[in-house]
Amino acid sequence: MRQEKATDIKERFGKAIRQRRRELDLSQEQLAERAGLHRTYISSVERGTQNPSLENIEKLAGALEISIADLFTKYGIEIKD
């Protein structure tokens, strides 16, 4: 059960990153460059297969021009009951 929640939040986070990236009309490569990360890492995050560290969440939020709090609240990442 706990493993399912972990996967679920990674998928929700990935969808939020993709949605925000598309709102800014950025490619994965452009986002990677802004965040100082590799494009394949961005792809893995968006697919929900990568579990990003807090440091990388901060880099992604900055590159997406959004606060970490807004990224989680505006895009439905928060834990659902």
C-alpha positions in Angstrom: 0.0 0.0 0.0 2.8 2.5 0.9 4.6 1.7 -2.4 1.4 2.6 -4.3 1.2 6.0 -2.7 4.9 6.7 -3.5 4.3 5.8 -7.1 1.1 7.8 -7.2 2.8 11.0 -5.9 5.7 10.7 -8.3 3.2 10.4 -11.2 1.2 13.4 -9.9 4.4 15.4 -9.5 5.5 14.5 -13.0 2.1 15.5 -14.5 2.4 18.9 -12.7 5.9 19.5 -14.0 4.8 18.6 -17.6 1.7 20.8 -17.3 3.6 23.9 -16.0 6.4 23.3 -18.6 3.8 23.3 -21.4 2.1 26.5 -20.0 5.5 28.2 -20.3 5.9 26.7 -23.8 9.2 25.1 -22.9 10.7 21.9 -24.3 12.1 19.3 -21.9 15.6 20.4 -23.2 14.9 24.0 -22.4 13.6 23.2 -18.9 16.6 21.0 -18.3 19.0 23.8 -19.3 17.2 26.3 -17.0 17.2 23.9 -14.1 20.8 22.7 -14.6 19.6 19.1 -15.1 19.8 16.5 -17.9 16.9 16.3 -20.4 16.5 12.5 -19.8 16.1 13.3 -16.1 13.3 15.7 -16.9 11.7 13.0 -19.0 11.9 10.5 -16.2 10.4 13.0 -13.7 7.5 13.7 -16.0 6.8 10.0 -16.5 6.8 9.5 -12.7 9.7 7.0 -12.8 12.2 9.3 -11.1 12.0 10.3 -7.4 13.4 13.8 -7.4 15.4 15.1 -4.4 14.4 18.2 -2.6 17.2 20.0 -4.2 16.0 19.1 -7.7 12.4 20.0 -6.8 13.7 23.4 -5.9 15.7 23.7 -9.2 12.6 22.6 -11.2 10.3 25.1 -9.4 12.8 27.9 -10.0 13.2 27.0 -13.7 9.4 26.8 -14.0 9.0 30.3 -12.4 6.8 29.0 -9.6 7.2 28.5 -5.9 7.4 25.0 -4.6 4.2 25.6 -2.6 2.3 26.7 -5.6 3.6 23.9 -7.7 2.2 21.4 -5.2 -1.1 23.2 -4.5 -2.1 24.6 -7.9 -1.4 21.3 -9.7 -3.0 18.8 -7.4 0.1 17.1 -6.1 -0.9 17.1 -2.4 -1.8 13.8 -0.8 -5.4 12.9 -1.4 -7.4 10.8 1.1 
